[in-house]
Amino acid sequence: MIFGVFAPQGWKTELAGIGDARAQWEVTLATAVLAEELGFDSIWVYDHVHNVPAPSHESVFECWTTIAALAQATSSIRLGQMVSCAGYRNPALVAKVTATVDVISDGRLDWGIGAGWYDQEYRAYGWDYPSNADRIRMLRETVEIVRMMWSEPDSTYEGRHFSVQGAQCDPKPLQDPHPPVWIGGGGEQLTLRVVARHADRSNFGGKPEEWTHKVDVLRRHCAEVGRDPDEITMTWSPEVFIRSSEQEVLDAGTRSLWGEPFESWRAGNLVGTPEQVCERLAEYQALGCGGVVPWCSDYPEHETLRLLGEQVLPEFR
């Protein structure tokens, strides 16, 4: 299994109360370095500009500048975004940014892309907020343009939402044939169709029965477009909270930002002792899950990160 983990960057207000912005950035940086030392395959960031569950004037470090900085602070861990929003940037610029990051990281980029959903920050930043169907079409066109520009000397593309005319992207990414494309989202009618056509990795959430249903839908879409679904690594991004004893887990209660009750929150995430988390991961692995990219619910503490890296990850190597 692929083992990634998110870095704390402030989106869930996990950096609140940590001195000034310099001290907060040091937490982000130190976490990425620690994840590399612990043997994680990849470190990830969100692509958001305002906090959840509501904007609260707390620091949120921007996705791509954060990734570029982490590329220089690490040497082996891969670098991902879960997921970059297709509506926030021109696709040709995205091709340029991603190619540059792949070069400066010596071929360590995992490109995550999604349709976007946080309408509040769209409107606050002056971005249009199209319909769900149009946002997913923008996602598809973005992937098609970026992959074209990664591989062709000059790219011309005319879509409903985006177009390029003789666009050049030099340098090209170092990875051959290109950086892995992770498409996030589980929309069954549209998003998973895009995944079936274009993704190297899928990423969606859900409790075991929900996750399995999404896999079944994705496999049907693959059959419709004539693609082998085994070409797509299907991954999961839960929250994770680990303590050495069951009592510590129970005493901590729910860590859901949206107030989900403890039992429900636990059922849909990785919550428990190292042994319990291993059991849950093995369950998802048996369902076809090829990777996990969790969010540590006790950030800015590192107890969950260390237990995950030291006592869970080795069981799947």
C-alpha positions as CSV (number, residue, x, y, z in Angstrom):
1,M,0.0,0.0,0.0
2,I,1.0,3.6,-0.6
3,F,1.3,5.5,2.7
4,G,0.9,9.2,2.5
5,V,0.1,11.7,5.2
6,F,-1.1,15.3,5.2
7,A,1.1,18.1,6.6
8,P,-0.5,20.6,8.9
9,Q,-1.0,23.9,6.9
10,G,-3.8,25.6,8.8
11,W,-6.9,24.7,6.8
12,K,-8.5,22.9,9.8
13,T,-7.3,25.7,12.2
14,E,-4.7,23.2,13.6
15,L,-2.1,25.9,13.7
16,A,-4.1,28.3,15.8
17,G,-2.4,29.5,18.9
18,I,1.1,28.7,17.7
19,G,2.8,32.0,18.0
20,D,3.2,34.0,14.8
21,A,3.2,32.8,11.1
22,R,7.0,32.0,11.3
23,A,6.4,29.5,14.2
24,Q,3.4,28.0,12.4
25,W,5.4,27.4,9.2
26,E,8.1,25.7,11.3
27,V,5.4,23.2,12.4
28,T,4.5,22.5,8.8
29,L,8.1,22.1,7.8
30,A,9.1,19.9,10.8
31,T,6.1,17.6,10.2
32,A,7.1,17.0,6.5
33,V,10.7,16.2,7.6
34,L,9.5,13.9,10.3
35,A,7.2,12.0,7.9
36,E,10.2,11.5,5.6
37,E,12.2,10.2,8.5
38,L,9.4,7.8,9.5
39,G,9.3,6.3,6.0
40,F,6.1,7.6,4.6
41,D,5.9,7.5,0.8
42,S,4.4,10.9,0.4
43,I,3.5,14.2,2.2
44,W,0.3,16.1,1.1
45,V,-1.3,19.5,1.4
46,Y,-4.8,20.8,0.8
47,D,-5.6,23.4,-1.9
48,H,-7.7,25.9,0.1
49,V,-7.3,29.5,1.1
50,H,-9.9,29.9,3.9
51,N,-10.4,27.8,7.0
52,V,-13.1,25.2,7.7
53,P,-15.7,24.8,8.9
54,A,-15.9,28.5,8.5
55,P,-13.3,31.3,7.6
56,S,-11.7,32.4,10.9
57,H,-8.7,34.5,10.1
58,E,-6.3,31.7,10.9
59,S,-3.3,31.0,8.8
60,V,-3.7,28.7,5.8
61,F,-0.5,28.2,3.8
62,E,-1.1,28.2,0.1
63,C,-0.8,24.8,-1.7
64,W,1.8,25.2,-4.4
65,T,4.2,27.5,-2.7
66,T,4.1,25.1,0.3
67,I,4.8,22.2,-2.0
68,A,7.8,24.0,-3.6
69,A,9.2,24.8,-0.2
70,L,8.8,21.2,1.0
71,A,10.5,20.0,-2.1
72,Q,13.7,21.8,-1.0
73,A,13.4,20.7,2.7
74,T,13.1,17.0,1.9
75,S,15.0,14.6,-0.4
76,S,13.0,11.3,-0.9
77,I,9.4,11.7,0.2
78,R,6.9,12.3,-2.6
79,L,4.9,15.5,-2.8
80,G,1.1,15.7,-3.4
81,Q,-2.0,17.9,-3.3
82,M,-5.3,16.4,-2.2
83,V,-6.5,18.0,-4.4
84,S,-5.5,21.0,-6.4
85,C,-8.7,22.8,-7.5
86,A,-9.3,23.0,-11.3
87,G,-11.2,26.2,-11.0
88,Y,-8.5,28.2,-9.2
89,R,-5.8,28.3,-11.9
90,N,-5.5,28.4,-15.7
91,P,-4.6,24.8,-16.9
92,A,-1.6,26.0,-18.9
93,L,-0.2,27.6,-15.8
94,V,-0.9,24.4,-13.9
95,A,1.1,22.5,-16.4
96,K,4.0,24.9,-16.0
97,V,3.8,24.8,-12.2
98,T,3.6,21.1,-11.9
99,A,6.5,20.5,-14.4
100,T,8.6,23.0,-12.4
101,V,7.9,21.3,-9.1
102,D,8.7,17.9,-10.6
103,V,12.1,19.2,-11.7
104,I,13.0,21.0,-8.5
105,S,12.0,17.9,-6.5
106,D,14.0,15.5,-8.7
107,G,10.9,13.8,-9.9
108,R,8.8,13.5,-6.7
109,L,5.5,15.1,-7.7
110,D,2.2,13.4,-7.3
111,W,-0.3,15.7,-9.1
112,G,-3.7,15.7,-7.3
113,I,-6.6,17.4,-9.1
114,G,-10.3,17.8,-8.3
115,A,-13.4,19.8,-9.3
116,G,-13.5,22.0,-6.2
117,W,-16.4,22.4,-3.8
118,Y,-15.8,25.2,-1.2
119,D,-18.1,27.8,-2.7
120,Q,-17.4,30.4,0.1
121,E,-13.7,30.7,-0.9
122,Y,-14.6,30.8,-4.6
123,R,-16.8,33.8,-4.1
124,A,-14.5,35.5,-1.6
125,Y,-11.6,35.3,-4.1
126,G,-13.7,36.4,-7.1
127,W,-13.7,33.0,-8.9
128,D,-16.8,32.0,-10.7
129,Y,-18.6,29.1,-9.1
130,P,-20.1,27.1,-12.0
131,S,-22.6,24.2,-11.7
132,N,-21.4,20.8,-10.5
133,A,-21.5,19.5,-14.1
134,D,-19.4,22.5,-15.4
135,R,-16.8,22.2,-12.6
136,I,-16.3,18.6,-13.5
137,R,-16.0,19.5,-17.2
138,M,-13.4,22.0,-16.2
139,L,-11.6,19.2,-14.3
140,R,-11.6,17.0,-17.4
141,E,-10.3,19.8,-19.6
142,T,-7.6,20.7,-17.1
143,V,-6.3,17.1,-17.0
144,E,-6.3,16.9,-20.8
145,I,-4.5,20.2,-21.3
146,V,-1.9,19.5,-18.6
147,R,-1.1,16.0,-19.8
148,M,-0.8,17.3,-23.4
149,M,1.6,20.1,-22.3
150,W,3.7,17.7,-20.3
151,S,4.4,15.6,-23.4
152,E,4.1,17.7,-26.6
153,P,6.4,20.5,-27.8
154,D,3.5,22.8,-28.7
155,S,0.0,22.3,-27.5
156,T,-3.3,23.5,-29.0
157,Y,-6.6,22.6,-27.4
158,E,-10.1,24.1,-27.7
159,G,-12.5,23.1,-24.9
160,R,-15.8,24.5,-23.6
161,H,-14.1,26.2,-20.7
162,F,-10.3,26.3,-21.5
163,S,-8.2,26.6,-24.6
164,V,-4.5,26.9,-25.4
165,Q,-2.9,27.9,-28.7
166,G,0.6,26.7,-29.3
167,A,1.4,26.6,-25.6
168,Q,4.9,25.4,-24.6
169,C,5.9,23.8,-21.3
170,D,9.6,23.6,-20.8
171,P,11.2,22.1,-18.9
172,K,9.0,18.9,-19.1
173,P,8.5,16.9,-15.9
174,L,11.3,14.4,-15.1
175,Q,9.1,11.5,-14.5
176,D,8.5,9.1,-17.4
177,P,5.9,9.0,-18.8
178,H,4.6,11.8,-16.5
179,P,3.9,12.4,-12.8
180,P,1.0,10.2,-11.5
181,V,-2.4,11.9,-11.9
182,W,-4.5,11.6,-8.7
183,I,-8.2,12.6,-9.3
184,G,-10.1,13.2,-6.1
185,G,-13.9,12.9,-5.7
186,G,-16.5,10.2,-5.7
187,G,-19.3,11.6,-7.8
188,E,-20.8,8.6,-9.5
189,Q,-22.2,10.0,-12.7
190,L,-19.5,12.5,-13.8
191,T,-16.4,12.5,-11.6
192,L,-15.7,8.8,-11.7
193,R,-16.1,8.9,-15.5
194,V,-13.2,11.3,-15.6
195,V,-11.3,9.1,-13.3
196,A,-11.9,6.1,-15.5
197,R,-10.5,7.9,-18.5
198,H,-7.6,9.9,-17.1
199,A,-6.5,8.9,-13.6
200,D,-3.5,6.9,-12.5
201,R,-4.9,7.1,-8.9
202,S,-8.4,7.6,-7.6
203,N,-9.2,9.0,-4.2
204,F,-12.5,9.0,-2.4
205,G,-13.8,8.4,1.1
206,G,-16.4,6.4,2.9
207,K,-17.0,3.6,5.3
208,P,-16.2,0.2,3.9
209,E,-19.5,-0.4,2.3
210,E,-19.6,3.1,0.8
211,W,-16.0,2.9,-0.4
212,T,-16.7,-0.5,-2.0
213,H,-19.8,0.9,-3.8
214,K,-17.6,3.7,-5.3
215,V,-15.1,1.1,-6.5
216,D,-17.9,-0.9,-8.2
217,V,-19.1,2.2,-10.0
218,L,-15.6,3.1,-11.1
219,R,-15.1,-0.4,-12.5
220,R,-18.3,-0.1,-14.5
221,H,-17.1,3.3,-16.0
222,C,-13.8,1.7,-16.8
223,A,-15.6,-1.1,-18.7
224,E,-17.6,1.5,-20.7
225,V,-14.4,3.2,-21.9
226,G,-12.5,0.0,-22.4
227,R,-9.9,0.6,-19.7
228,D,-8.6,-2.0,-17.3
229,P,-9.5,-0.8,-13.8
230,D,-6.4,-2.4,-12.3
231,E,-4.5,0.3,-14.1
232,I,-5.9,2.7,-11.5
233,T,-4.6,2.6,-7.9
234,M,-7.7,3.2,-5.7
235,T,-6.9,5.1,-2.5
236,W,-8.7,6.5,0.6
237,S,-8.2,9.7,2.6
238,P,-9.6,9.3,6.1
239,E,-8.8,11.1,9.3
240,V,-6.5,9.2,11.6
241,F,-6.3,9.3,15.4
242,I,-4.1,6.7,17.2
243,R,-3.4,6.2,20.9
244,S,-1.6,3.3,22.7
245,S,-4.7,2.2,24.6
246,E,-8.4,2.0,23.9
247,Q,-9.2,4.1,26.9
248,E,-7.1,7.0,25.6
249,V,-9.1,6.8,22.3
250,L,-12.4,6.9,24.2
251,D,-11.3,9.7,26.5
252,A,-10.4,11.9,23.5
253,G,-13.8,11.5,21.9
254,T,-14.7,12.7,18.4
255,R,-12.2,15.0,16.6
256,S,-14.7,15.8,13.8
257,L,-14.7,19.5,12.9
258,W,-18.3,19.1,11.8
259,G,-19.5,17.6,15.1
260,E,-20.0,14.0,13.9
261,P,-20.7,11.7,16.8
262,F,-17.8,9.6,18.0
263,E,-19.1,6.2,16.9
264,S,-19.9,7.4,13.4
265,W,-16.7,9.3,13.1
266,R,-14.7,6.3,14.2
267,A,-16.6,4.0,11.8
268,G,-15.5,6.1,8.8
269,N,-12.0,6.8,9.7
270,L,-8.8,5.3,11.2
271,V,-9.4,5.7,14.9
272,G,-8.0,3.4,17.6
273,T,-4.9,1.6,18.8
274,P,-2.2,0.7,16.4
275,E,-3.6,-2.9,16.3
276,Q,-7.1,-1.7,15.6
277,V,-5.9,0.7,12.8
278,C,-3.9,-2.2,11.2
279,E,-7.1,-4.3,11.2
280,R,-9.1,-1.5,9.6
281,L,-6.5,-0.9,6.9
282,A,-6.3,-4.6,6.2
283,E,-10.1,-4.6,5.7
284,Y,-9.8,-1.8,3.1
285,Q,-6.8,-3.4,1.5
286,A,-8.9,-6.6,1.0
287,L,-11.5,-4.4,-0.7
288,G,-9.0,-3.3,-3.3
289,C,-7.5,-0.2,-1.6
290,G,-4.0,0.4,-2.8
291,G,-3.1,3.4,-0.7
292,V,-4.1,5.7,2.2
293,V,-3.5,9.4,2.7
294,P,-4.8,10.3,6.1
295,W,-5.1,13.5,8.1
296,C,-3.8,13.3,11.6
297,S,-6.6,14.6,13.8
298,D,-4.3,15.5,16.7
299,Y,-2.1,18.0,14.8
300,P,0.0,20.0,15.7
301,E,0.9,17.1,18.0
302,H,2.9,14.3,16.4
303,E,1.7,11.3,18.5
304,T,-0.6,9.9,15.8
305,L,2.0,10.5,13.1
306,R,4.7,8.6,15.0
307,L,2.5,5.7,16.0
308,L,1.3,5.4,12.4
309,G,4.8,5.5,11.0
310,E,6.4,3.3,13.7
311,Q,3.7,0.7,14.5
312,V,1.3,0.6,11.6
313,L,3.2,1.3,8.4
314,P,5.8,-1.5,8.9
315,E,3.0,-4.0,9.1
316,F,2.1,-3.3,5.4
317,R,5.7,-3.3,4.0
